[in-house]
Structures are given as C-alpha cells and as structure tokens.
Amino acid sequence: MFKRVFSTSLIIIFFITNLGQAYGQPLYNISKNNDNQIIIASEKYGSNMRAMIEKGNEKYHYSLNNKIEKLPLQLGNGDYTVKILENKSGNLYKVVEKETVKTKNNGIDVYLSSSQPVYWENQDKLIQLRKDLMDGLNTDKEKVEAAYKYIVENIKYDNNKINTISTDYVPDLNTIITKQEGICYDYAALFAGILRSEGIHTKLVKGYKSDITAYHAWNEVLIDGSWLIIDTTYDAGLSGFQEQGMIKSSVGYTKDGEY
C-alpha cells in the first residue's frame, strides 16, 4: 500500500511561455540519455517540482528530488513531450519548461534501466546482495526465485510508514536493505532493482489488487518470453495469507502504470 503521487484528474496546468528561461538559458536541461531514458538536470528541484512525460494519450508523473533525475521512456517508439511542472498551490501547477524527445526503443530494455523509481546503479548494498543471492545460479528462473525468497523472508512491512510518507517519495534501495522493512512500493522497487542489475527484465507496476483497498505496487518479470506477475508484498504477509505460490494470476490485478 502507498499513496499516489498524482491523481491526473486533479492537476490543473497553466501554460506560460518562456517562464522556464532565465537570461536566455533554460532552467532545466532535458536530454535523452539513451533510447530508454531521459535525464533532467537543474539547480531548481524539490517537493514543489514535478516532471510529466506524455506520449499520445498516456502520461506519467515523476518527482524531481535531485539535481539529476533519470526517467524511463516506457511508451515505445515515437515522440515524447517532457514538461517540468511547478506547484503553485494545492493541485495547481504551471509548466516552466517543455521539450520534445524523439526515441526508438524495443519496449523491453527500458525495464533493465536504472531510472526512477528503480534506481539500482551505484547502490553498493544492493549490488553486493545481488552477488550473494545469485552466486552459483545459472538460469533466470533460479535467480528470480532467489530474489523472491530473500525479500519475502527478510523484508517486513512497515505499517507506520504509509502515514508519514510524502507524495514525492522514491524508494532508496540501500536504505530498504539496511532497515529490512518498507511498504509495497519499496518491496517492488527492491525486487526490480535486484533483478535488473542481474540483467533480468523487470517491471515495477502500480495499480490495484481486488482484495487490497489501498493503492498497490507489484512486479512483472520476463521469464522464457512471458511477463509473469510476482507480488512480494502480498506473499510477505500483508494479506495474511502464506504459501500462495510465486507466480500470480492476472485476475484481480488492475494496472495504473508500469515503470
């Protein structure tokens, strides 16, 4: 369970020309790192700033918590519109920068990238954990099972965190490993980070599960050509059920976004 960062129906955006420019230079540098992600760099960031990435009728919102943020391009080939949003009050936002990014990708390798909300590069504890878990294993299925078992048996659900978490929260994988606790967003990010760092395509999925009332997060992993649903939070005991089996049916799961 966790809070939604945005409800898109509540966002009102004012388009103001050139507001994102100071002395002829843009406040934000928006560039394509590769065909799977973009980089947003700026001295101006924080809880009042967001990025919105659009392609066609689909849009994703991201926090801008750091001077440099890497954001995924998970909507396939084509032109993406990137907008930097500044909060004015409540749910009112204005556009301070806008850029078009052209990309061509295979729609799969983005789920190996180290990008928000799955930052796995330069996470020393995660890399060491992955090495320990994968030592001597040969197949992707064995590696997925090892990561799954570790998280389900070792990460505890933090019932208090959901009451204090901010809307711009992004999981820190080293912190989750150190504290050995988190919410569903943390479980899914850690699972994805471990597997992506091993070269296994893994999605972090946000949405709803029919027997959980709050917003939820889980994973899909590409194994033998098929995307399989794995819900480590559920199996770690959030639902009160045990021994459900690692692979879940899609019945009861409703996607809101995948990263």
C-alpha positions in Angstrom: 0.0 0.0 0.0 1.1 3.6 -0.7 -0.1 7.0 -1.7 -0.5 8.0 -5.3 2.0 10.7 -6.2 -0.6 12.3 -8.5 -4.2 12.0 -9.5 -4.1 13.3 -13.0 -7.8 14.4 -12.9 -6.9 16.9 -10.2 -4.0 18.6 -11.9 -4.6 22.0 -13.5 -1.8 23.2 -15.6 -1.2 26.7 -16.8 1.0 27.0 -19.9 3.2 30.1 -19.6 5.6 30.8 -22.5 9.3 31.2 -21.6 8.7 31.0 -17.9 11.4 28.4 -17.6 14.0 30.7 -19.0 16.4 33.0 -17.2 18.7 35.3 -19.1 18.0 33.3 -22.2 19.1 30.0 -20.7 16.6 27.2 -19.7 16.4 26.4 -16.0 16.2 22.7 -16.9 18.4 20.7 -19.2 16.3 17.9 -20.7 18.3 15.4 -22.7 18.0 11.8 -23.9 20.5 9.6 -22.1 19.7 6.7 -24.4 16.6 5.4 -26.2 15.2 4.1 -22.9 15.5 7.1 -20.6 15.9 10.8 -20.4 17.9 12.9 -18.0 16.6 16.1 -16.3 19.2 18.3 -14.7 18.7 21.5 -12.9 19.7 23.6 -9.8 16.0 24.0 -9.1 14.3 20.9 -7.7 12.4 19.8 -4.6 8.9 18.8 -3.3 7.2 21.6 -5.4 8.6 20.4 -8.7 7.4 17.5 -10.9 8.1 16.2 -14.4 5.3 15.0 -16.7 6.1 12.7 -19.7 3.5 12.3 -22.4 3.1 10.2 -25.5 -0.2 10.1 -27.2 -2.9 9.9 -24.6 -0.7 8.4 -21.9 1.2 10.4 -19.3 3.4 9.7 -16.4 4.4 12.0 -13.5 7.7 11.9 -11.6 9.3 13.6 -8.6 12.2 15.9 -9.1 14.0 15.4 -5.8 17.6 15.7 -7.0 19.8 17.9 -9.3 19.8 15.0 -11.8 16.9 12.6 -12.4 16.8 9.7 -14.9 13.3 8.9 -16.1 12.1 5.9 -18.2 10.7 6.1 -21.7 8.4 3.1 -21.4 5.8 4.0 -24.0 7.6 2.7 -27.1 8.9 4.4 -30.2 8.0 7.9 -31.1 7.9 11.5 -29.8 7.6 12.1 -26.1 6.7 15.5 -24.6 8.5 16.3 -21.4 7.1 19.1 -19.2 8.5 20.5 -16.0 5.8 21.5 -13.6 6.0 23.9 -10.6 3.4 23.7 -7.9 1.7 27.0 -7.2 -1.0 25.9 -4.6 -2.9 22.8 -3.9 -3.3 20.9 -7.1 -2.5 23.8 -9.4 0.7 23.5 -11.5 2.3 25.6 -14.2 4.6 24.5 -17.0 8.1 26.1 -16.6 9.8 24.0 -19.3 8.8 21.9 -22.3 10.8 19.7 -24.6 10.1 17.1 -27.3 12.2 14.0 -27.2 12.3 11.5 -30.1 13.2 7.9 -29.3 13.3 4.5 -30.9 13.4 1.5 -28.5 12.3 -2.1 -28.4 9.9 -1.5 -25.5 11.7 -4.1 -23.3 15.2 -2.9 -22.4 13.7 0.1 -20.5 12.9 -2.5 -17.8 16.6 -3.0 -17.3 17.4 0.7 -16.8 18.4 2.4 -13.6 15.7 5.1 -13.6 13.0 6.4 -11.3 11.5 4.7 -9.4 14.1 1.9 -9.7 17.5 3.4 -9.2 19.8 0.4 -8.8 23.1 1.8 -10.1 25.6 3.0 -7.5 23.7 1.2 -4.8 26.5 -0.8 -3.2 24.4 -2.8 -0.7 22.1 -3.8 -3.5 24.9 -4.9 -5.8 26.6 -6.9 -3.0 23.2 -8.5 -2.1 22.6 -9.4 -5.7 26.0 -11.1 -6.0 25.4 -13.1 -2.8 22.0 -14.2 -3.9 23.0 -15.1 -7.5 26.3 -16.9 -6.7 26.3 -20.3 -8.4 22.9 -19.8 -10.0 22.6 -20.3 -13.8 19.0 -19.7 -15.0 16.8 -16.7 -14.8 14.1 -18.7 -13.1 16.6 -19.7 -10.3 17.7 -16.1 -9.9 14.2 -14.8 -9.7 13.3 -17.4 -7.1 16.3 -16.4 -5.1 15.5 -12.7 -5.1 11.8 -13.5 -4.3 12.7 -15.8 -1.4 15.1 -13.2 0.1 12.5 -10.4 0.0 9.5 -12.4 1.3 11.5 -13.9 4.1 13.5 -10.8 5.2 11.7 -7.6 4.4 9.0 -6.7 6.9 6.0 -4.5 6.2 6.2 -1.0 7.8 2.7 -0.2 8.9 3.7 3.3 10.1 5.5 4.5 7.0 2.3 4.9 5.0 1.1 7.5 7.4 4.1 9.7 7.1 5.3 9.2 3.5 5.4 12.3 1.2 3.9 12.4 -2.2 7.3 12.8 -3.8 8.7 9.7 -2.2 11.1 7.5 -4.3 12.4 4.2 -2.8 16.1 4.1 -1.8 17.2 0.5 -2.3 20.3 0.7 0.0 18.1 2.0 2.8 15.5 -0.7 2.4 18.2 -3.4 2.6 19.7 -1.8 5.7 16.4 -1.3 7.5 14.9 -4.6 6.3 11.4 -3.0 6.1 9.2 -1.0 3.8 5.9 -0.6 2.1 4.7 -2.3 -1.2 6.4 0.4 -3.3 9.7 -0.5 -1.5 9.2 -4.2 -2.0 8.5 -3.9 -5.7 11.4 -1.4 -6.3 13.9 -3.7 -4.4 12.8 -6.8 -6.3 13.1 -4.9 -9.6 16.5 -3.5 -8.7 18.0 -6.8 -7.8 16.8 -8.5 -11.0 17.6 -5.6 -13.4 21.1 -5.4 -12.0 21.4 -9.1 -13.0 20.1 -8.3 -16.5 16.6 -9.7 -16.0 13.8 -7.5 -17.4 11.5 -6.5 -14.6 8.7 -4.0 -14.4 7.5 -2.1 -11.3 3.7 -2.0 -11.6 1.4 0.4 -9.8 -2.4 -0.1 -9.5 -4.9 -2.0 -7.5 -5.5 -5.5 -6.2 -9.0 -6.7 -5.7 -8.6 -7.8 -2.1 -6.4 -4.8 -1.0 -8.2 -1.5 -0.5 -5.3 0.9 -1.0 -3.1 1.7 -4.0 -0.6 -1.1 -4.5 2.7 -2.0 -6.2 3.9 -5.3 -7.6 6.2 -6.6 -10.3 6.2 -8.3 -13.7 9.2 -10.3 -14.7 10.1 -11.5 -18.2 10.8 -15.3 -17.9 11.0 -17.5 -21.0 9.3 -14.9 -23.2 6.3 -14.2 -20.9 5.6 -11.4 -18.4 4.8 -13.1 -15.1 3.2 -11.3 -12.1 5.0 -11.6 -8.8 3.8 -9.8 -5.7 6.4 -10.0 -2.9 4.5 -7.7 -0.6 1.4 -9.9 -0.7 3.4 -13.1 -0.1 5.4 -11.5 2.7 2.2 -11.4 4.7 0.4 -8.1 4.0 -2.7 -10.0 3.1 -2.4 -12.5 6.0 -2.1 -15.4 3.5 1.0 -17.6 3.1 2.2 -20.2 0.6 0.3 -18.6 -2.3 3.0 -19.5 -4.9 5.4 -17.1 -6.5 3.5 -16.6 -9.9 0.2 -14.8 -9.6 -2.8 -14.8 -12.0 -3.7 -11.5 -13.6 -7.2 -11.9 -12.2 -7.7 -9.3 -9.5 -4.8 -7.0 -10.6 -5.6 -3.7 -12.4 -2.7 -1.7 -13.7 -2.5 2.0 -13.4 1.1 2.4 -14.6 4.3 0.4 -15.3 7.8 1.5 -14.8 
